Amino acid sequence: MSDQKAQQQQQIQLRIDEQRMKVTYANTIRTTTTPDEVVLDFGMNMPMPGPDGQPAILFDVGSRVVLNWRGAKRLAISLGQVIRQFEAQNGEIPLGPAQGSPAPAPKIAD
């Protein structure tokens, strides 16, 4: 029984290899799903004139990340924890329009 308990408490060292890592900035994300996966497209929303002269937005996708549902849930939990910590130290992050009064923002569940 003590061998089993020692194996459960064994720590594994995690080493992160960043040699091939690419860093990109994204100001927006598009999410699509299948029964097996969650697809996250990260990119830039860039205002531009449309063909009729009306304002339009070009979504330039820079990176696509495909996760299975378990990985997506772990990502959601991790992001929720990080955002709650940030907001506890710095105040709520507004999600409303940048130039006008903030619209009601969705809350991250505890």
N, CA and C atoms as a LAMMPS dump frame, in Angstrom:
ITEM: TIMESTEP
0
ITEM: NUMBER OF ATOMS
330
ITEM: BOX BOUNDS ff ff ff
-5.0000000000000000e+02 5.0000000000000000e+02
-5.0000000000000000e+02 5.0000000000000000e+02
-5.0000000000000000e+02 5.0000000000000000e+02
ITEM: ATOMS id mol type element x y z
1 1 1 N 0.805 -1.19 0
2 1 2 C 0 0 0
3 1 3 C 0.858 1.269 0
4 2 1 N 1.982 1.256 0.727
5 2 2 C 2.846 2.436 0.774
6 2 3 C 3.538 2.669 -0.569
7 3 1 N 3.869 1.61 -1.333
8 3 2 C 4.446 1.773 -2.672
9 3 3 C 3.457 2.454 -3.603
10 4 1 N 2.202 2.077 -3.487
11 4 2 C 1.163 2.667 -4.326
12 4 3 C 1.011 4.155 -4.015
13 5 1 N 1.026 4.514 -2.746
14 5 2 C 0.897 5.904 -2.341
15 5 3 C 2.108 6.718 -2.813
16 6 1 N 3.309 6.153 -2.736
17 6 2 C 4.522 6.839 -3.193
18 6 3 C 4.476 7.089 -4.689
19 7 1 N 3.946 6.152 -5.458
20 7 2 C 3.837 6.335 -6.904
21 7 3 C 2.848 7.437 -7.236
22 8 1 N 1.755 7.554 -6.473
23 8 2 C 0.758 8.592 -6.723
24 8 3 C 1.315 9.978 -6.42
25 9 1 N 2.234 10.09 -5.46
26 9 2 C 2.774 11.377 -5.06
27 9 3 C 4.032 11.76 -5.828
28 10 1 N 4.507 10.916 -6.723
29 10 2 C 5.712 11.2 -7.496
30 10 3 C 5.461 12.401 -8.402
31 11 1 N 6.384 13.321 -8.423
32 11 2 C 6.264 14.499 -9.27
33 11 3 C 7.049 14.274 -10.557
34 12 1 N 6.528 14.801 -11.637
35 12 2 C 7.188 14.71 -12.935
36 12 3 C 7.63 16.102 -13.33
37 13 1 N 8.882 16.229 -13.724
38 13 2 C 9.412 17.513 -14.155
39 13 3 C 8.974 17.781 -15.59
40 14 1 N 8.454 18.969 -15.841
41 14 2 C 8.02 19.374 -17.174
42 14 3 C 9.064 20.292 -17.775
43 15 1 N 9.559 19.933 -18.935
44 15 2 C 10.502 20.786 -19.671
45 15 3 C 9.798 21.296 -20.919
46 16 1 N 9.937 22.574 -21.191
47 16 2 C 9.266 23.192 -22.327
48 16 3 C 10.31 23.586 -23.359
49 17 1 N 10.15 23.081 -24.576
50 17 2 C 11.061 23.394 -25.679
51 17 3 C 10.436 24.52 -26.5
52 18 1 N 11.025 25.702 -26.461
53 18 2 C 10.502 26.869 -27.17
54 18 3 C 11.304 27.205 -28.42
55 19 1 N 12.178 26.306 -28.873
56 19 2 C 13.046 26.612 -30.007
57 19 3 C 12.267 26.852 -31.297
58 20 1 N 11.198 26.099 -31.545
59 20 2 C 10.438 26.256 -32.786
60 20 3 C 9.16 27.072 -32.592
61 21 1 N 8.991 27.649 -31.415
62 21 2 C 7.794 28.401 -31.106
63 21 3 C 7.708 29.675 -31.94
64 22 1 N 6.508 29.982 -32.392
65 22 2 C 6.246 31.237 -33.09
66 22 3 C 5.258 32.034 -32.251
67 23 1 N 5.519 33.31 -32.106
68 23 2 C 4.64 34.179 -31.338
69 23 3 C 3.89 35.071 -32.307
70 24 1 N 2.571 35.105 -32.163
71 24 2 C 1.749 35.983 -32.995
72 24 3 C 0.763 36.71 -32.099
73 25 1 N 0.283 37.841 -32.555
74 25 2 C -0.723 38.619 -31.832
75 25 3 C -2.058 38.42 -32.528
76 26 1 N -3.113 38.315 -31.745
77 26 2 C -4.461 38.215 -32.298
78 26 3 C -5.383 39.141 -31.517
79 27 1 N -6.26 39.848 -32.221
80 27 2 C -7.234 40.677 -31.521
81 27 3 C -8.647 40.097 -31.643
82 28 1 N -8.742 38.928 -32.271
83 28 2 C -10.049 38.278 -32.37
84 28 3 C -9.881 36.777 -32.551
85 29 1 N -10.964 36.061 -32.323
86 29 2 C -10.95 34.609 -32.456
87 29 3 C -12.287 34.162 -33.036
88 30 1 N -12.209 33.166 -33.908
89 30 2 C -13.414 32.533 -34.449
90 30 3 C -13.396 31.085 -33.989
91 31 1 N -14.526 30.615 -33.491
92 31 2 C -14.624 29.257 -32.972
93 31 3 C -15.612 28.458 -33.801
94 32 1 N -15.205 27.282 -34.247
95 32 2 C -16.109 26.344 -34.907
96 32 3 C -15.927 24.985 -34.25
97 33 1 N -16.939 24.147 -34.359
98 33 2 C -16.881 22.854 -33.686
99 33 3 C -17.345 21.736 -34.603
100 34 1 N -16.887 20.55 -34.278
101 34 2 C -17.378 19.311 -34.871
102 34 3 C -17.73 18.406 -33.687
103 35 1 N -18.335 17.262 -33.931
104 35 2 C -18.61 16.367 -32.801
105 35 3 C -17.341 15.923 -32.065
106 36 1 N -16.184 15.964 -32.724
107 36 2 C -14.936 15.488 -32.122
108 36 3 C -13.976 16.587 -31.695
109 37 1 N -14.109 17.8 -32.257
110 37 2 C -13.063 18.812 -32.083
111 37 3 C -13.631 20.218 -31.943
112 38 1 N -12.783 21.085 -31.39
113 38 2 C -13.026 22.517 -31.345
114 38 3 C -11.914 23.165 -32.167
115 39 1 N -12.291 24.013 -33.109
116 39 2 C -11.325 24.686 -33.977
117 39 3 C -11.306 26.166 -33.602
118 40 1 N -10.126 26.669 -33.247
119 40 2 C -9.943 28.065 -32.874
120 40 3 C -9.086 28.746 -33.93
121 41 1 N -9.657 29.733 -34.614
122 41 2 C -8.907 30.542 -35.577
123 41 3 C -8.572 31.866 -34.905
124 42 1 N -7.286 32.155 -34.743
125 42 2 C -6.828 33.403 -34.149
126 42 3 C -6.375 34.322 -35.268
127 43 1 N -6.7 35.603 -35.166
128 43 2 C -6.286 36.52 -36.211
129 43 3 C -6.548 37.962 -35.857
130 44 1 N -6.494 38.778 -36.892
131 44 2 C -6.653 40.218 -36.749
132 44 3 C -7.898 40.685 -37.482
133 45 1 N -8.747 41.437 -36.78
134 45 2 C -9.838 42.162 -37.421
135 45 3 C -9.266 43.491 -37.883
136 46 1 N -9.392 43.764 -39.18
137 46 2 C -8.864 45.012 -39.711
138 46 3 C -9.967 45.73 -40.474
139 47 1 N -10.316 46.967 -40.036
140 47 2 C -11.335 47.721 -40.764
141 47 3 C -10.84 48.093 -42.154
142 48 1 N -11.749 48.043 -43.117
143 48 2 C -11.414 48.416 -44.489
144 48 3 C -12.698 48.796 -45.202
145 49 1 N -12.624 49.563 -46.261
146 49 2 C -13.842 49.888 -46.997
147 49 3 C -14.321 48.684 -47.805
148 50 1 N -15.638 48.476 -47.788
149 50 2 C -16.223 47.405 -48.588
150 50 3 C -16.362 47.831 -50.037
151 51 1 N -16.794 46.919 -50.919
152 51 2 C -16.911 47.247 -52.343
153 51 3 C -17.92 48.36 -52.623
154 52 1 N -18.921 48.513 -51.74
155 52 2 C -19.923 49.56 -51.933
156 52 3 C -19.592 50.825 -51.164
157 53 1 N -18.379 50.906 -50.628
158 53 2 C -17.957 52.074 -49.873
159 53 3 C -18.355 52.024 -48.41
160 54 1 N -19.146 51.044 -48.027
161 54 2 C -19.552 50.896 -46.63
162 54 3 C -18.402 50.265 -45.834
163 55 1 N -18.335 50.548 -44.535
164 55 2 C -17.272 49.939 -43.728
165 55 3 C -17.404 48.417 -43.684
166 56 1 N -16.283 47.751 -43.723
167 56 2 C -16.241 46.289 -43.634
168 56 3 C -15.053 45.907 -42.759
169 57 1 N -15.043 44.673 -42.324
170 57 2 C -13.93 44.18 -41.509
171 57 3 C -13.357 42.947 -42.188
172 58 1 N -12.047 42.931 -42.355
173 58 2 C -11.337 41.773 -42.879
174 58 3 C -10.79 40.989 -41.704
175 59 1 N -11.115 39.698 -41.62
176 59 2 C -10.569 38.831 -40.563
177 59 3 C -9.423 38.052 -41.178
178 60 1 N -8.204 38.44 -40.838
179 60 2 C -6.987 37.817 -41.349
180 60 3 C -6.547 36.743 -40.361
181 61 1 N -6.783 35.459 -40.697
182 61 2 C -6.455 34.356 -39.791
183 61 3 C -4.954 34.118 -39.815
184 62 1 N -4.328 34.156 -38.627
185 62 2 C -2.894 33.944 -38.521
186 62 3 C -2.534 32.563 -38.008
187 63 1 N -3.411 31.991 -37.169
188 63 2 C -3.127 30.684 -36.573
189 63 3 C -4.426 29.92 -36.375
190 64 1 N -4.345 28.623 -36.535
191 64 2 C -5.483 27.742 -36.257
192 64 3 C -5.016 26.695 -35.257
193 65 1 N -5.794 26.525 -34.189
194 65 2 C -5.511 25.518 -33.173
195 65 3 C -6.719 24.589 -33.122
196 66 1 N -6.469 23.295 -33.248
197 66 2 C -7.528 22.292 -33.2
198 66 3 C -7.342 21.477 -31.921
199 67 1 N -8.404 21.403 -31.112
200 67 2 C -8.363 20.695 -29.832
201 67 3 C -9.461 19.647 -29.785
202 68 1 N -9.207 18.544 -29.07
203 68 2 C -10.323 17.653 -28.783
204 68 3 C -11.119 18.314 -27.654
205 69 1 N -12.299 17.785 -27.352
206 69 2 C -13.168 18.429 -26.373
207 69 3 C -12.556 18.458 -24.977
208 70 1 N -11.813 17.439 -24.596
209 70 2 C -11.164 17.449 -23.281
210 70 3 C -10.116 18.554 -23.202
211 71 1 N -9.322 18.694 -24.254
212 71 2 C -8.327 19.768 -24.289
213 71 3 C -8.987 21.139 -24.264
214 72 1 N -10.113 21.275 -24.969
215 72 2 C -10.837 22.547 -24.984
216 72 3 C -11.356 22.895 -23.59
217 73 1 N -11.851 21.883 -22.875
218 73 2 C -12.344 22.136 -21.51
219 73 3 C -11.201 22.534 -20.595
220 74 1 N -10.046 21.871 -20.713
221 74 2 C -8.893 22.243 -19.899
222 74 3 C -8.445 23.673 -20.216
223 75 1 N -8.481 24.052 -21.489
224 75 2 C -8.134 25.423 -21.877
225 75 3 C -9.121 26.413 -21.271
226 76 1 N -10.415 26.114 -21.333
227 76 2 C -11.43 27.007 -20.778
228 76 3 C -11.236 27.194 -19.272
229 77 1 N -10.952 26.11 -18.563
230 77 2 C -10.726 26.194 -17.111
231 77 3 C -9.49 27.031 -16.821
232 78 1 N -8.409 26.788 -17.555
233 78 2 C -7.166 27.518 -17.338
234 78 3 C -7.343 29.013 -17.621
235 79 1 N -7.994 29.352 -18.734
236 79 2 C -8.229 30.758 -19.058
237 79 3 C -9.116 31.429 -18.013
238 80 1 N -10.144 30.711 -17.55
239 80 2 C -11.013 31.259 -16.512
240 80 3 C -10.242 31.592 -15.246
241 81 1 N -9.343 30.695 -14.84
242 81 2 C -8.545 30.932 -13.636
243 81 3 C -7.625 32.139 -13.813
244 82 1 N -6.966 32.227 -14.96
245 82 2 C -6.04 33.333 -15.218
246 82 3 C -6.783 34.664 -15.255
247 83 1 N -7.946 34.688 -15.898
248 83 2 C -8.717 35.929 -15.998
249 83 3 C -9.255 36.351 -14.631
250 84 1 N -9.752 35.409 -13.835
251 84 2 C -10.222 35.752 -12.485
252 84 3 C -9.086 36.336 -11.648
253 85 1 N -7.891 35.765 -11.728
254 85 2 C -6.741 36.29 -10.985
255 85 3 C -6.398 37.709 -11.448
256 86 1 N -6.379 37.915 -12.762
257 86 2 C -6.059 39.242 -13.301
258 86 3 C -7.079 40.27 -12.838
259 87 1 N -8.375 39.924 -12.952
260 87 2 C -9.423 40.87 -12.569
261 87 3 C -9.432 41.131 -11.063
262 88 1 N -9.054 40.148 -10.258
263 88 2 C -8.969 40.364 -8.814
264 88 3 C -7.904 41.407 -8.482
265 89 1 N -6.842 41.462 -9.267
266 89 2 C -5.755 42.411 -9.028
267 89 3 C -5.957 43.744 -9.739
268 90 1 N -6.642 43.722 -10.909
269 90 2 C -6.688 44.913 -11.763
270 90 3 C -8.085 45.436 -12.054
271 91 1 N -9.12 44.775 -11.593
272 91 2 C -10.484 45.196 -11.899
273 91 3 C -11.008 44.469 -13.13
274 92 1 N -12.319 44.584 -13.314
275 92 2 C -12.988 43.863 -14.395
276 92 3 C -12.519 44.337 -15.767
277 93 1 N -12.328 43.408 -16.664
278 93 2 C -11.953 43.703 -18.046
279 93 3 C -13.236 43.997 -18.809
280 94 1 N -13.415 45.225 -19.323
281 94 2 C -14.647 45.531 -20.056
282 94 3 C -14.643 44.884 -21.443
283 95 1 N -15.792 44.378 -21.86
284 95 2 C -15.902 43.776 -23.182
285 95 3 C -16.792 44.587 -24.112
286 96 1 N -17.271 45.714 -23.665
287 96 2 C -18.143 46.551 -24.482
288 96 3 C -17.373 47.264 -25.575
289 97 1 N -18.076 48.109 -26.321
290 97 2 C -17.413 48.872 -27.392
291 97 3 C -16.278 49.728 -26.834
292 98 1 N -15.188 49.793 -27.554
293 98 2 C -14.002 50.505 -27.076
294 98 3 C -14.249 51.999 -26.94
295 99 1 N -15.03 52.61 -27.849
296 99 2 C -15.16 54.052 -27.82
297 99 3 C -16.387 54.547 -27.053
298 100 1 N -17.431 53.735 -26.897
299 100 2 C -18.646 54.189 -26.225
300 100 3 C -18.776 53.611 -24.841
301 101 1 N -19.98 53.688 -24.35
302 101 2 C -20.233 53.109 -23.024
303 101 3 C -20.213 51.598 -23.121
304 102 1 N -19.703 50.932 -22.112
305 102 2 C -19.592 49.474 -22.181
306 102 3 C -20.955 48.798 -22.204
307 103 1 N -21.061 47.791 -23.06
308 103 2 C -22.263 46.943 -23.105
309 103 3 C -22.162 45.923 -21.989
310 104 1 N -23.298 45.35 -21.545
311 104 2 C -23.195 44.305 -20.527
312 104 3 C -22.275 43.182 -21.005
313 105 1 N -21.35 42.803 -20.164
314 105 2 C -20.357 41.801 -20.542
315 105 3 C -20.703 40.455 -19.931
316 106 1 N -20.443 39.361 -20.666
317 106 2 C -20.647 38.046 -20.07
318 106 3 C -19.661 37.83 -18.939
319 107 1 N -20.069 37.055 -17.959
320 107 2 C -19.21 36.756 -16.806
321 107 3 C -18.629 35.374 -16.947
322 108 1 N -17.436 35.176 -16.424
323 108 2 C -16.809 33.861 -16.377
324 108 3 C -17.316 33.177 -15.123
325 109 1 N -17.827 31.971 -15.28
326 109 2 C -18.374 31.237 -14.137
327 109 3 C -17.271 30.875 -13.163
328 110 1 N -17.628 30.819 -11.888
329 110 2 C -16.666 30.412 -10.861
330 110 3 C -16.397 28.938 -10.926
